[in-house]
Amino acid sequence: MRHNYIRLHRLPPAFNGFTLLHISDLHVDMNEGAMRRLEQLLPDLAYDICVITGDYRGATFGPFADVLEGMKRLQSHLGQTGTATIDDPAPTDVISLLGSTLSQAFDAE
């Protein structure tokens, strides 16, 4: 875990002290121990928003049910998850969206 403090003089005052948790390149299916450790760390972290980016899985093809299960376990530690748009203000379940996206990507191949 790394803490980066960024000072921006032109940042609106409302964002003073704003904390972003960035989780990247989980590769959920590659290291069960690392995923369990992340699940242990998350409840003690204080942040305003969390973004998860990068590779969610190690393999580039094949079954991905284990990845979705691992993401569901993480989701339970992150509180409210989802996205909202102007057209659809209701949050969308990120895990369902991820599963749908993966399905579409691999069905296309």
C-alpha angles and dihedrals in degrees: 000000000000130000116209119188114202124191117198116179093202095049112121112255091242088071096053105129093007110159124209121193109205117191113186139183098003097173085196095190096052106062121023091180092057091049092051090049091052089051088054094049099046100071092059096049121099116210140145098220137006127211124188116202141160130040115353093187139030100222120069094210141020134050117353103179091112090056092053091048091051091049090050089054090051092047090060089061096046100062118214110020132178145080132265129202133189090252095045112029093178114098116254117221103253094208092053090047091050091049092048091048093049091047092052093046095051096040087058093060 
